[in-house]
Amino acid sequence: MLKKIDIYIIKKFLGTFFFALLMVVCVIIVFDISEKLEDFLKNNAPMKAIVFDYYLNLVPYFANMLSPLFIFIAVIFFTSKMASNSEIVAILSGGVKFNRLLRPFLICAFFLSGLSYYLNNFLIPAANKERLVFEEIYYRNKLRNFAKDIHMKIDDGTYIYMSNFVIDLNLGNNFSLEKFNNKGELSYKLLSDNAKWDTTVNQWMVTNFVERHIDGLEEVVESGPKKHLDINLKPEEFKRRTNYVIAMNYFELNEFIAEQKFKGSHQVVLYEIEKHQRMAYPFATFILTLIGVSISSRKVRGGIGLHIGLGLLISFSYILFMRVSSTFAINSGMPVILAVWIPNILYSLLAFYLIKKAPK
C-alpha cells in the first residue's frame, strides 16, 4: 500500500525525469534538423516523411539512449533538494528506515527499467525499420560492401568463398564452393572466376568454372563457360549495413544470431553485444537510482551543486564504461556476456557500499 510519502517521491522522480528528458530530446532534435536539413532538401524528402517516418521514430531512440543519465540526474536533483530542505532528516527522524525510504525509488526504477526493456527490444526496433528505410532513400550514401576474403557456411558441410562482392552487379569474384561428406572429407569443389545472381531464375550463375567430384581415391573433373547453382545463399546477405540489427526485435535478433553462428560469420560478436546491451541497459536504472539516492540523501555544505557534480562524474564514468567494455569482447576474446555486464557488476558493488554508508 502506497503512502503519501511514496506518492510524493514517485511524482517528484517521474516528473523531474520526463521533464528533463523531454527538454534535452527537443534540443537534440533541433540540432539534428539543422545538420541534416540540407541533405533532406537535396534529396527532395517530403515534409510528412521527415516528421512521421524519421523524427517520430528517432525520438524513442534518443529518449532511451539518454534515459540512464537523466534518471540519475533526476534522482540527484530532487533528492538533494529534499535533503537541503531537511525533509530526509525529518522522514528518518520520524522512524522511517532508510530501506523503507528506498521503496518509492525502486518502484520508479522498476517501471522505468521495464519501459526501457520494452523500448529496447520491441518498440525501438520497429521504429528503426521505418527510420532506416527513410535514411536509405533520403540521407545515406550509397551502400558499398568492403568485405574481403568472404568465407561463409551456407549449409551442413557446404562452404563458399568470394574474394569480394560487388553490390551494384550482384557479383562475387573468385568464387569457390566446397562440400564435405559426413566423415568430414571433401566430396565436391567448384572454382570459378565469379558468381552472378541471375534474377530470371533466382540462382547463381558461375562463369569459367572447374568442378571436381571426389569419391575416395576417384575423382571426376568437369569444366565449362557457365553453370547455374541452386544453393542456400541470396545476394541480400551482402547488402546489409553493420547497424541493421537495430531494426530487429528480441526474437528476430535471437534467430539471426543463431543463423549467423551457423554460417560462421565473423560479426557474431557484434550481434551478441547488441543483444546483451539491450538487457544490461535497463538494469542500469536500478544501479543509478540506488547510487543517486545514497549520494544525495545526505545534507552537505555544498548543497545540490556538490551532489549534481559528484553524480554527473559517477554517471558519466558508468555510461562511458558501459560503452567501452564491449570492446573487451571484440579485441580480447572475453565472453560477450561478461564484457557487457562488467560495469553493472562493479557499480552494483559501489551502490551497495554507498547504501550501507548512507544516513540512517
N, C-alpha and C positions, 0 to 999 in steps of 0.2 A: 504494500500500500504506500503510495507516494504521499509525502507530507509537504507542507508549504515550502520548507527549505529546499526540498528536492525539486519542486516545480520552479522555484525561483532560480536555482542554479542551472537547471536544464534550459530555461528560457534565455538566460544570460549566455550560456555556452553556445547554443544553436543560433541565437540571434546575432551574436558577435561574429561567429564563424561565417554564416551565409552572407552577412552584410559585407565583411571584409573581402571575402572571395568574389562576390559579385562586382565590387568596385575594381578589383585588380583585373578580373577577366575582361571587363569593359575596356580598361586601359590597353590591355594586350591586343584586343580585337581592333582598336583604333590604330595602333602601331602596325598591326598586320595588314590592315587595309591600305595604309599609306605606303607600305613596302611592296604590295602586290598589285596595286591599282593599275599601274602601267601595263603589266602583263595581261590583266583582265581586259583592258581596253584594246590592247594589241590583238588579242585573240577573240574579240567580239563576244565576250561572255555575257549572257543575259543577266539582267539585274535579279530576276526571280531565281535563277540558278545560283548566283553568288550568295544570296541571302539564305535560301532554303536548302540547297544541295551542299553548300560549302560551309558557311559560318554557323548555321543552325546545327550542323553535325560536328563542327570544330569546338563549340563551346563545352560539351561534355568532356572532351579530351583534355582541354586546358584546365577545367574545373577539377577533374580527378587528379591530374598531374600535380596541381598546386595544393590539393587538399591536406596532405600531411603537414606542410609548412603552416598553413593557416589554421589548422586545428590547434597546433602548438601555440601559435600567436594568440588565438582566441582564449585559450586556457590561461596563458600567462597574463594577458591583459586584464580580463575581468577578475581573475583570482587575486592578482596583485592589488587591484583596486579594492576588493573586499578586505584584503589583509591591511592595506593602508588606512581603511576606514574602521579598523578593529572589529570587523564583522566575523572574521575567522576566530579571533580570540574569544569573542562573545559566544560563538557556537560551541567551541571546545570547552569554555568555562561552564556552559550550561549542561555539561555532562555528556555531550555527543562525542563519541570516539572518532579519531581521525579516519579509521577504516570505514565507519558509517558515513562520514562526510564524503568519502570517495564514491559512494553508491550512485548519485546522480551523474557524476563524471563518467563512470563506467557505463551507465545506461546510454548516455550520448555517444560514447566511444563505440559501443556495440551497434547502435543504429547507424553511425557513420561508416563503420567498417563493413557492415552488411551492404550499405548503399554502394560503397567503393567496390566491393566484390562483384555486385551485380553490374555496375558500370564497366568494370574491367573485363568481365568475361562474357557479357551479353549485349548491353546497350551500346557501348562504345565500338565494339567490332562491327555491329550492324550499321552504325553511323559512319564508320570508316569506309565501308564498302561504297557508299554513295559519295563520300568526300574524295576518295581516291579516283573514282571514275571521273569526277569533275576535274581533278588535278591533271589527269592524263589528257583530257581534252583541251583545257584552257590554261594550264600553268606549267606542267612539267616539260622538260626537254625530251626528245625522242629517246625511247628505250634502246639501250645497247647492251649486249652481253659480252663482257670482257673476260669471261672464264676461259682458261686454257687447260689443255690436257684433261678433258672431261671423262671421268670414269663413272659408270653407273650400273648397278644391278637392277635389271628390269623384270626378272622372273627367277624362279628357283633354278639355279645353275646356269642362268643366262646373263651375260655381261656385255656392255657396249663401251666403245671408246671413240671420242672425237678430239681432234686437236683444238678445235674451236667451233662455235656455232654462229652463223650469220642470220640475225633475226629477220632482216628485210627479205631474204631469199628462202627462209626456212631450210637452210643448208648447213649440214655438218661436214667439215673437211676431215680427210684422212680417217674415214670411218672403219671401224672393225667390230665384229660380232663373234663372241665365243660362247659355246655351250659345253657344259660338263655333265657327265653322267652321275649316277648315284654313288659311284665309287670315287668321285672327285677327279676323274680322268677326262682330259679334253676329248670331246667326241666330234666337235664341229668348229670350224673357224672360217670367217669370211673377212677379206681385206678389200677395200675399195678406195677410189680417190675421194669420193664424197657420197653423202646420202641426202637426198632432197625429198621433202614432203610433197607427195602428189595428191592434190586436192580432188582430183577426179575420182580416185578410188580410195582416198584416205589411207594410203600406205606410203611407206618409204621406198624410194627408188634409188638403188645404188648404181654407180657407173664405174666401168673398167674394174670389175670385181674378179677376185680369185677366191674360190671356196674349197675347203678341204673337209672331206667326210672321213673320219677316223674310226676304225673298229679294230682295237687291239693293234696288231702289227700291220694291218691292212689299211691302205689309205687311197682315196679316190680324189683327184684334183680336177676341178672344173673352173672354167673362166668364161667371161662374156662381156659385152659392152654395157648391158643394162639388166636389172633384175628388181622385181618388187619384193619387199619384205613385209610380212604381216607379224609385227612384234608389238609388245605392250609398251609403247612409247609414243608420246604425242609432242608436237613442237611447242605446245604451251608450257611444257616442263622447263623450257629455256627462256621463257618470256615473262618471268616473274621478277618483280623488283625485290630487293632484300627486305623491305618493310611490309610486304604484302600479308604477312602473318597477323598483322594488327587488325585485319579485317575478318579474322576467324574467331568464332565464339569458342567457348571452352571445349565442347565436344568435337568441333571441327578441328581444333588445334591438336587435340589428342590423337585423332585419326591421322592427321597429316604427319605428326611426329613419328607414329608407328610406320607409316608408308615410307618416310624418308630414311628411317633406320634400316628398313628392308632393302632400300635401294643403295644404302651405303653413302648417303650424302654427307659431305664434309661440313655442312652447315647445321647439322642436327643440334650442336651445342647452342647455337644462337636461338633456335626454336625452343629448346628446353629452358633457356634463360627467360624468354618471354613468358613461358607457361608458369614458371615458379615465381617470377616477379609479380604476376597477377595475383598470386596467393600471399606473397610476402608484404606487398604494399598495404593491403587492408589491415594486416596485423600491426603495422606501424602506428596505426591510430591509437591502439591501446597503450603502446610504449610511450609515445609522445604525450599522451594525456596524463599518464602517471608521472612522467618526469616534470611536466609543466606544473601540475598541482603541487608536487613536492617542493619545487624551487620557489614558487610564487606564494605559497601559503604562509611563509614566514615574513613578518613585518621587519623591514630593514631600513636603515637611514637613507639609502639610495632610492627607495620607493620603486615605483613602476618602471622607471628608466633602467635601473640596475637589473631588475628581473627580465625586462624585454631584451636587454643587451646580452645577458647570460643565456637567455632562452634562444635567441637567434643564433648564437655561437654553437650551442648544442644541436639545434635543429638542422642548421646548415651542414655541420660536420656529419650528422647522421645521414641526411639525404645524399650528400656527396659520397659517403662511404657506401651507401646502397647502390649508387650508380657505378662506382669504381670496382666494387667487389666482384662483379660479374666477369671482369677481365681475368680474374684468377682462374676461372674455368676455361676461358678461351686460350690463355697463354701458358698456363702451368699444368693443365690437365686435372685440376681439382674437380671433384664431383660437383655438378651444377647445383644440386640442392643445398650443399654445404656453402658454396661460394655465394649464393643468393641470400641465404639465411644467416650468414655470419654477422652482419650488422644488427639484425633483430636479436640474436643471441647475446651479443656483447652489451647492447644498450638495454636489454631486458635486465641484465645484472645491475647496470647502473640505475635503472628505475627502481628496482627493489632496494638497493642501497640507499637511495635518496628518500624513499618512503620510510625506511627504518629511521633515518635521521630527521625526518620532518617533525614539526612541533606537534606534541600530543596533548 
